[in-house]
Amino acid sequence: MDYDDDPRVHVMKGASPRRGADYVLHWMQSSQRADDNAALHLALLEANARDLPVLSVFALDDGYPSANERHFAFMLEGLANAAERLEKLGVRLVGRRGSPPETVAALADRAALVVTDTAYLEPARGWRESLAEDLDVPLVRVESDVAVPVELASNKREWAARTIRPKIAKHLDDSLERVPRLEPARDSLALDVEHDFDFTDPDRLLDSLSIERDVPRVKRFRGGTAEARARLTGFVRALLDGYAENRAEADRRTSSELSPYLHFGQIGIGEIVAKVRNAGEGIGTDVDAYLEELLCRRELARNYTWFEKRYAKYRALPDWARKTLAKHGDDERPHRYTRAELDAAETHDPYWNAAMREMKHTGYMHNALRMYWGKKVLEWSNTPEYAFRTLLWLNDRYFIDGRDPSSYANCAWVFGLHDRPWTEREIFGTVRYMNARGLERKIDVEGYMRLVDELVAAEGIGEG
């Protein structure tokens, strides 16, 4: 168990592996997939070295903060796909309900050691720390959802994409490798282990949960690795060529729309990068533009939430941003809206209303609209602090890819995070400003609003 040469691997509990164990326990939580999964691969290596099977467990917590039917439906569809693929590999995925660290600790009583993936947010990050305190066998954490391990890229909170970009590039070629497929020496399919549910009927399982039902599942996205791969294939075939120029054309759905799948770990970064690079020969500008977002921007967000414990708090914003917003806190707002009015998409701005409707009814919003959407919430709120809380509430409630390092960093960017001071103006101070005229110059807003009407209608929802 010497992992010194692998920066992805972190020993959270150093102990002697249990002798006479029944299995190596793989705790699947953030990386919800069977393929290209570095944590599962390490569990298989450890199990094969001991002539043991690997048992995987997923702990289902009905009370996960801000989660609702929309999030759980997508996740359970993905877990059904993962369980099926794991079974073909010879690895059983056990479903348990309750506190994740308590669930895993109970199964660890028969395990030689425990291997898990990495979380970059609370409460899941704290789950692993709590488990480490309770175990009497090793707990090994693997970073399986980033291109470069967070603390290898940097040992501090970075201030902008320009500061982290060269640090990621320095390690990218050595770190970003596809995880090889590894067959288990022994399968775990017949292990005598109790489970609370299986994953074969996600709809029935969803109906059994005690969760918020006010935000329903969507038709636009179905969870699972198979779905993620289909979207990736469609993107590289039809949209990658010309991506650098066309990515802001929100009326044509020019993005890969993979962020929900990345949020739940249903597809690996290495697989995406390999496919994009292989398909992008001769269109390097387009490949570079896509990978800038996938690698630099996404990993900057993980750097932020890993090193900044207050990532969901207004006080975590840069000092200059909070000072300039406070200076203009009493400026007259031409329009003010309550949270309920924003939630209902009832503002004077048809562009903003369309973006809110896309988010509320389909669980997604094109990247070209997300910043405009956020800036207007800041402009229309009584205080920047209240705007910040409102933005996070809407983000966590409706986006399938909400409650994610990228979405927390993006919301904070609205208020100056990872940005610089700009020309001073009312309300915003020196925080970057966006207006409708600028949006009109960037995208076909009339085409975007027509697309939103089509998307919302496809969900079976009338106007509004």
C-alpha positions as CSV (number, residue, x, y, z in Angstrom):
1,M,0.0,0.0,0.0
2,D,2.7,2.5,-1.0
3,Y,0.9,5.3,-2.9
4,D,3.7,7.9,-2.7
5,D,4.1,8.0,-6.5
6,D,0.4,8.6,-7.3
7,P,-0.8,12.1,-6.5
8,R,-4.4,11.1,-7.0
9,V,-4.3,8.8,-4.0
10,H,-4.6,10.0,-0.4
11,V,-4.5,7.8,2.7
12,M,-7.1,9.2,5.1
13,K,-6.7,6.4,7.6
14,G,-3.5,4.6,8.0
15,A,-3.9,1.2,9.5
16,S,-3.1,-2.5,8.8
17,P,-5.5,-4.1,6.3
18,R,-7.8,-6.7,7.9
19,R,-6.7,-10.3,7.6
20,G,-9.3,-12.9,6.8
21,A,-11.5,-10.2,5.2
22,D,-14.4,-11.0,2.8
23,Y,-13.7,-8.2,0.3
24,V,-12.2,-4.9,-0.5
25,L,-14.9,-2.2,-0.1
26,H,-15.3,0.4,-2.8
27,W,-17.4,3.3,-1.6
28,M,-18.9,4.9,-4.7
29,Q,-20.3,8.3,-4.0
30,S,-19.0,11.1,-6.3
31,S,-17.7,9.0,-9.2
32,Q,-20.9,7.2,-10.1
33,R,-19.7,5.1,-13.0
34,A,-18.1,1.7,-13.7
35,D,-15.7,2.9,-16.4
36,D,-12.7,5.3,-16.3
37,N,-13.0,5.2,-12.5
38,A,-9.6,5.6,-10.7
39,A,-11.1,4.8,-7.3
40,L,-12.7,1.5,-8.5
41,H,-9.5,0.6,-10.4
42,L,-7.4,1.0,-7.2
43,A,-9.9,-1.1,-5.3
44,L,-9.6,-3.8,-7.9
45,L,-5.8,-3.7,-7.7
46,E,-5.9,-4.1,-3.9
47,A,-8.4,-6.9,-4.1
48,N,-6.6,-8.8,-6.8
49,A,-3.4,-8.6,-4.8
50,R,-5.2,-10.3,-1.9
51,D,-7.3,-12.7,-4.0
52,L,-10.5,-11.0,-2.7
53,P,-13.5,-9.7,-4.6
54,V,-14.5,-6.0,-4.6
55,L,-17.8,-5.0,-3.1
56,S,-19.1,-1.6,-4.1
57,V,-21.6,0.4,-2.0
58,F,-23.7,3.4,-2.6
59,A,-25.2,5.1,0.4
60,L,-28.5,7.0,-0.4
61,D,-29.2,9.9,1.9
62,D,-32.8,11.2,1.4
63,G,-31.9,14.4,3.3
64,Y,-29.0,15.5,1.1
65,P,-29.1,19.4,1.3
66,S,-31.1,21.1,-1.5
67,A,-31.7,17.9,-3.4
68,N,-35.1,17.2,-4.8
69,E,-36.9,14.9,-7.2
70,R,-35.2,16.3,-10.2
71,H,-31.7,15.6,-8.8
72,F,-32.6,12.2,-7.4
73,A,-34.3,11.0,-10.6
74,F,-31.2,11.8,-12.7
75,M,-28.8,10.3,-10.2
76,L,-30.8,7.0,-9.8
77,E,-31.0,6.6,-13.6
78,G,-27.2,6.9,-13.6
79,L,-26.8,4.4,-10.8
80,A,-29.0,1.9,-12.6
81,N,-26.6,2.1,-15.5
82,A,-23.5,1.9,-13.3
83,A,-24.9,-1.2,-11.4
84,E,-25.5,-3.0,-14.7
85,R,-22.0,-2.3,-16.0
86,L,-20.5,-3.3,-12.7
87,E,-22.4,-6.5,-12.6
88,K,-21.0,-7.4,-16.1
89,L,-17.5,-6.7,-14.6
90,G,-18.2,-9.0,-11.7
91,V,-18.6,-6.3,-9.0
92,R,-21.8,-6.1,-7.0
93,L,-23.2,-2.6,-6.2
94,V,-25.0,-2.7,-2.8
95,G,-27.6,0.0,-2.1
96,R,-28.0,1.2,1.5
97,R,-30.1,4.0,2.8
98,G,-29.1,6.3,5.7
99,S,-26.0,8.2,6.9
100,P,-23.2,7.5,4.4
101,P,-20.3,7.3,6.9
102,E,-22.3,5.0,9.2
103,T,-23.4,2.8,6.2
104,V,-19.9,2.4,5.0
105,A,-18.5,1.8,8.5
106,A,-20.9,-1.1,9.0
107,L,-19.8,-2.8,5.7
108,A,-16.2,-2.1,6.5
109,D,-16.4,-4.6,9.4
110,R,-15.8,-7.3,6.8
111,A,-13.4,-5.4,4.6
112,A,-9.7,-5.5,4.2
113,L,-9.7,-1.8,3.4
114,V,-11.9,0.9,2.0
115,V,-11.3,2.8,-1.2
116,T,-13.5,5.8,-2.1
117,D,-13.6,8.8,-4.5
118,T,-13.2,12.4,-3.6
119,A,-15.7,15.1,-2.8
120,Y,-15.0,18.8,-3.1
121,L,-18.0,20.1,-1.2
122,E,-19.7,19.6,2.1
123,P,-21.4,17.5,3.4
124,A,-19.8,14.8,1.4
125,R,-16.2,15.9,2.2
126,G,-17.0,15.7,5.9
127,W,-18.5,12.3,5.5
128,R,-15.1,10.9,4.5
129,E,-13.3,12.7,7.4
130,S,-15.9,11.3,9.8
131,L,-15.5,7.8,8.4
132,A,-11.7,8.0,8.7
133,E,-12.0,8.6,12.4
134,D,-14.3,5.5,12.9
135,L,-12.5,2.9,10.8
136,D,-10.0,0.4,12.1
137,V,-8.9,-0.5,8.5
138,P,-7.3,1.8,5.9
139,L,-9.4,4.4,4.1
140,V,-7.9,5.5,0.8
141,R,-9.4,8.5,-1.1
142,V,-8.8,8.8,-4.9
143,E,-9.3,11.9,-7.0
144,S,-11.1,10.4,-10.0
145,D,-13.1,13.4,-11.3
146,V,-10.3,15.9,-12.1
147,A,-7.7,16.1,-14.8
148,V,-5.0,17.1,-12.3
149,P,-5.3,16.4,-8.5
150,V,-6.2,19.6,-6.8
151,E,-3.2,19.9,-4.5
152,L,-0.8,18.8,-7.2
153,A,-2.0,21.7,-9.4
154,S,-1.7,24.2,-6.5
155,N,-1.3,24.4,-2.7
156,K,-3.4,27.5,-2.3
157,R,-6.6,29.2,-3.4
158,E,-5.9,30.6,-6.9
159,W,-7.2,34.0,-7.9
160,A,-8.0,33.6,-11.6
161,A,-7.8,31.3,-14.6
162,R,-4.6,33.0,-15.6
163,T,-2.9,31.9,-12.4
164,I,-4.0,28.3,-12.4
165,R,-3.8,27.6,-16.2
166,P,0.1,27.2,-16.4
167,K,0.0,25.0,-13.2
168,I,-2.5,22.7,-14.7
169,A,-0.7,22.6,-18.0
170,K,2.5,21.6,-16.2
171,H,1.1,18.4,-14.9
172,L,-1.6,17.6,-17.5
173,D,0.3,15.2,-19.7
174,D,1.4,13.1,-16.7
175,S,-1.9,13.2,-14.8
176,L,-4.5,12.9,-17.5
177,E,-4.5,9.2,-18.4
178,R,-7.4,6.9,-19.2
179,V,-8.0,4.3,-16.5
180,P,-7.3,0.9,-17.9
181,R,-9.9,-1.8,-17.6
182,L,-9.1,-4.3,-15.0
183,E,-10.8,-7.7,-14.5
184,P,-11.4,-8.8,-10.9
185,A,-9.7,-12.0,-9.8
186,R,-12.9,-12.9,-8.0
187,D,-16.4,-11.6,-8.5
188,S,-18.6,-10.4,-5.7
189,L,-22.0,-11.1,-7.2
190,A,-22.9,-13.9,-4.8
191,L,-21.6,-12.3,-1.6
192,D,-24.0,-12.6,1.3
193,V,-24.5,-8.9,2.0
194,E,-27.8,-7.3,2.9
195,H,-29.1,-4.4,0.8
196,D,-31.9,-1.9,1.3
197,F,-32.7,-1.7,-2.5
198,D,-31.4,-2.6,-5.9
199,F,-30.9,-0.3,-8.8
200,T,-32.8,-2.0,-11.5
201,D,-36.0,0.0,-11.1
202,P,-35.0,3.7,-10.5
203,D,-38.6,5.0,-10.9
204,R,-39.9,2.7,-8.1
205,L,-36.9,3.6,-5.9
206,L,-37.5,7.3,-6.6
207,D,-41.2,7.0,-5.5
208,S,-40.1,5.4,-2.2
209,L,-37.9,8.4,-1.1
210,S,-38.9,11.0,1.4
211,I,-37.7,14.0,-0.7
212,E,-39.0,17.3,-2.0
213,R,-41.4,16.9,-4.9
214,D,-41.9,20.5,-5.8
215,V,-39.2,20.4,-8.5
216,P,-40.0,17.5,-10.9
217,R,-37.8,15.5,-13.0
218,V,-37.2,16.6,-16.6
219,K,-37.4,14.9,-20.0
220,R,-34.5,16.8,-21.5
221,F,-31.8,14.8,-19.6
222,R,-31.7,11.2,-18.6
223,G,-28.9,10.1,-16.3
224,G,-26.2,7.5,-17.0
225,T,-22.9,6.8,-18.6
226,A,-24.6,5.6,-21.8
227,E,-26.5,8.8,-22.1
228,A,-23.3,10.9,-21.4
229,R,-21.4,9.0,-24.1
230,A,-24.2,9.5,-26.6
231,R,-24.1,13.3,-26.0
232,L,-20.4,13.4,-26.2
233,T,-20.4,11.5,-29.5
234,G,-23.0,13.9,-30.9
235,F,-21.0,16.9,-29.8
236,V,-17.7,15.8,-31.4
237,R,-19.4,14.8,-34.6
238,A,-21.7,17.8,-35.1
239,L,-20.6,20.7,-32.9
240,L,-16.9,20.5,-32.1
241,D,-15.8,21.8,-35.5
242,G,-16.5,25.5,-35.2
243,Y,-17.0,25.4,-31.4
244,A,-14.7,28.4,-30.7
245,E,-16.8,30.6,-32.9
246,N,-20.2,29.2,-32.4
247,R,-20.3,28.3,-28.7
248,A,-22.2,31.5,-27.7
249,E,-25.0,30.8,-30.2
250,A,-27.5,29.8,-27.5
251,D,-30.3,29.4,-30.1
252,R,-28.6,26.4,-31.6
253,R,-27.6,24.4,-28.5
254,T,-23.9,24.5,-29.4
255,S,-22.6,23.3,-26.1
256,S,-21.9,19.7,-25.2
257,E,-24.5,19.7,-22.3
258,L,-22.3,17.3,-20.3
259,S,-22.2,19.3,-17.1
260,P,-25.1,17.3,-15.4
261,Y,-23.2,14.0,-16.1
262,L,-19.9,15.5,-14.9
263,H,-21.6,16.7,-11.7
264,F,-22.7,13.2,-10.8
265,G,-19.5,11.6,-12.0
266,Q,-21.3,9.6,-14.7
267,I,-18.5,10.1,-17.2
268,G,-14.7,10.5,-16.7
269,I,-12.7,13.6,-17.6
270,G,-10.1,11.3,-19.3
271,E,-12.7,9.8,-21.6
272,I,-14.0,13.2,-22.7
273,V,-10.6,14.7,-23.3
274,A,-9.5,11.6,-25.3
275,K,-12.5,11.7,-27.5
276,V,-12.4,15.4,-28.1
277,R,-8.7,15.3,-29.0
278,N,-9.1,12.3,-31.3
279,A,-11.9,14.0,-33.1
280,G,-10.3,17.4,-33.2
281,E,-7.4,16.8,-35.5
282,G,-7.0,19.9,-37.7
283,I,-9.3,22.1,-35.6
284,G,-7.0,22.8,-32.7
285,T,-8.6,26.2,-31.9
286,D,-11.9,24.5,-31.3
287,V,-10.4,21.8,-29.2
288,D,-8.4,24.4,-27.2
289,A,-11.6,26.4,-26.6
290,Y,-13.5,23.4,-25.3
291,L,-10.7,22.1,-23.1
292,E,-10.2,25.5,-21.6
293,E,-13.7,25.3,-20.1
294,L,-13.5,21.6,-19.3
295,L,-10.1,21.7,-17.7
296,C,-9.0,25.1,-16.7
297,R,-12.3,26.7,-15.6
298,R,-13.7,23.5,-14.1
299,E,-10.6,22.8,-12.1
300,L,-10.3,26.4,-11.0
301,A,-13.7,25.9,-9.4
302,R,-12.5,22.8,-7.5
303,N,-9.5,24.7,-6.3
304,Y,-11.8,27.4,-4.9
305,T,-14.1,25.0,-3.0
306,W,-11.2,22.9,-1.8
307,F,-9.2,25.7,-0.3
308,E,-12.1,28.1,0.6
309,K,-14.3,26.5,3.3
310,R,-16.7,29.5,3.0
311,Y,-17.3,28.9,-0.7
312,A,-21.1,29.3,-0.3
313,K,-20.8,32.5,1.8
314,Y,-20.8,36.1,0.6
315,R,-17.8,36.9,2.8
316,A,-15.7,34.5,0.7
317,L,-15.7,37.0,-2.2
318,P,-12.6,39.1,-2.8
319,D,-12.2,42.1,-0.6
320,W,-12.3,44.6,-3.5
321,A,-15.6,43.2,-4.7
322,R,-17.3,43.4,-1.3
323,K,-16.1,46.9,-0.7
324,T,-17.2,48.3,-4.1
325,L,-20.6,46.6,-3.8
326,A,-21.0,47.9,-0.3
327,K,-20.1,51.4,-1.5
328,H,-23.0,51.2,-4.0
329,G,-25.4,49.3,-1.7
330,D,-27.8,52.3,-1.4
331,D,-27.8,53.1,-5.2
332,E,-31.3,53.4,-6.7
333,R,-32.4,50.1,-8.4
334,P,-34.7,50.9,-11.4
335,H,-36.2,47.5,-10.9
336,R,-36.5,45.3,-7.7
337,Y,-37.9,41.8,-7.6
338,T,-38.7,39.5,-4.8
339,R,-37.3,35.9,-4.8
340,A,-40.8,34.7,-5.6
341,E,-41.1,36.9,-8.6
342,L,-37.7,35.8,-9.9
343,D,-38.7,32.2,-9.3
344,A,-41.8,32.7,-11.4
345,A,-39.9,34.4,-14.2
346,E,-42.0,37.5,-13.8
347,T,-39.7,40.4,-14.6
348,H,-39.8,43.1,-17.2
349,D,-36.9,41.5,-19.1
350,P,-38.0,38.9,-21.7
351,Y,-34.4,37.6,-22.1
352,W,-34.0,36.9,-18.4
353,N,-37.4,35.4,-18.2
354,A,-36.5,33.0,-21.0
355,A,-33.3,32.0,-19.3
356,M,-35.2,31.4,-16.0
357,R,-37.8,29.3,-17.8
358,E,-35.1,27.1,-19.4
359,M,-33.5,26.5,-16.0
360,K,-36.7,26.0,-14.1
361,H,-38.4,23.6,-16.5
362,T,-35.5,21.8,-18.1
363,G,-32.8,21.8,-15.4
364,Y,-30.2,23.5,-17.6
365,M,-29.3,26.9,-19.0
366,H,-26.9,27.7,-21.9
367,N,-23.6,29.1,-20.7
368,A,-24.1,32.2,-22.8
369,L,-27.1,33.1,-20.6
370,R,-25.9,32.0,-17.2
371,M,-23.8,35.1,-16.5
372,Y,-26.4,37.5,-17.8
373,W,-29.0,35.7,-15.6
374,G,-26.8,36.1,-12.5
375,K,-25.8,39.7,-13.1
376,K,-29.5,40.7,-13.3
377,V,-30.3,39.1,-10.0
378,L,-27.5,41.3,-8.5
379,E,-28.9,44.4,-10.2
380,W,-32.5,43.8,-9.2
381,S,-32.0,42.8,-5.5
382,N,-32.2,45.1,-2.5
383,T,-28.6,44.2,-1.4
384,P,-25.8,42.2,-2.9
385,E,-25.8,39.8,0.1
386,Y,-29.5,39.0,-0.6
387,A,-28.7,38.6,-4.3
388,F,-26.0,36.2,-3.5
389,R,-28.2,34.0,-1.4
390,T,-31.0,34.2,-4.0
391,L,-28.7,33.1,-6.8
392,L,-27.4,30.1,-4.8
393,W,-31.0,29.2,-3.9
394,L,-32.2,29.2,-7.5
395,N,-28.9,27.5,-8.7
396,D,-29.2,24.6,-6.2
397,R,-32.9,24.2,-6.6
398,Y,-33.3,23.9,-10.4
399,F,-30.0,23.1,-12.1
400,I,-29.3,19.4,-12.4
401,D,-25.6,20.5,-12.3
402,G,-26.2,22.8,-9.3
403,R,-24.7,22.1,-5.9
404,D,-21.4,21.7,-7.7
405,P,-18.0,23.5,-7.4
406,S,-18.4,24.9,-10.9
407,S,-21.8,26.4,-10.1
408,Y,-20.7,27.8,-6.8
409,A,-17.7,29.5,-8.5
410,N,-19.8,30.7,-11.3
411,C,-22.4,32.3,-9.0
412,A,-19.6,33.9,-7.1
413,W,-18.0,35.2,-10.4
414,V,-21.2,37.3,-10.8
415,F,-20.0,39.2,-7.7
416,G,-16.3,39.5,-8.7
417,L,-14.7,36.1,-7.9
418,H,-11.9,35.1,-10.3
419,D,-12.3,38.5,-12.0
420,R,-10.8,42.0,-11.8
421,P,-12.2,45.5,-11.2
422,W,-13.8,47.2,-14.2
423,T,-15.2,50.7,-14.9
424,E,-17.2,52.0,-11.9
425,R,-20.9,52.4,-12.3
426,E,-24.1,52.5,-10.3
427,I,-25.1,49.4,-8.3
428,F,-22.2,47.2,-9.5
429,G,-19.4,49.6,-8.5
430,T,-16.3,48.1,-10.2
431,V,-17.7,44.6,-10.5
432,R,-18.2,43.6,-14.1
433,Y,-21.6,44.7,-15.6
434,M,-23.7,43.1,-18.3
435,N,-26.8,44.5,-20.0
436,A,-29.3,43.5,-22.6
437,R,-27.6,45.4,-25.5
438,G,-24.4,43.4,-24.9
439,L,-26.3,40.2,-24.9
440,E,-28.0,41.1,-28.2
441,R,-24.6,41.7,-29.7
442,K,-23.4,38.2,-28.6
443,I,-26.4,36.0,-29.4
444,D,-29.6,35.7,-31.4
445,V,-31.9,36.5,-28.4
446,E,-35.1,36.1,-30.4
447,G,-33.9,32.7,-31.6
448,Y,-33.0,31.7,-28.1
449,M,-36.4,32.6,-26.7
450,R,-38.0,30.5,-29.5
451,L,-35.8,27.6,-28.5
452,V,-36.8,28.0,-24.8
453,D,-40.4,27.9,-25.9
454,E,-39.8,24.6,-27.7
455,L,-37.8,23.1,-24.8
456,V,-40.4,24.0,-22.3
457,A,-43.2,22.7,-24.5
458,A,-41.3,19.4,-24.9
459,E,-41.5,19.1,-21.1
460,G,-45.3,19.1,-21.4
461,I,-45.5,22.6,-19.8
462,G,-47.6,25.4,-21.2
463,E,-46.6,29.1,-21.5
464,G,-45.1,30.6,-18.3
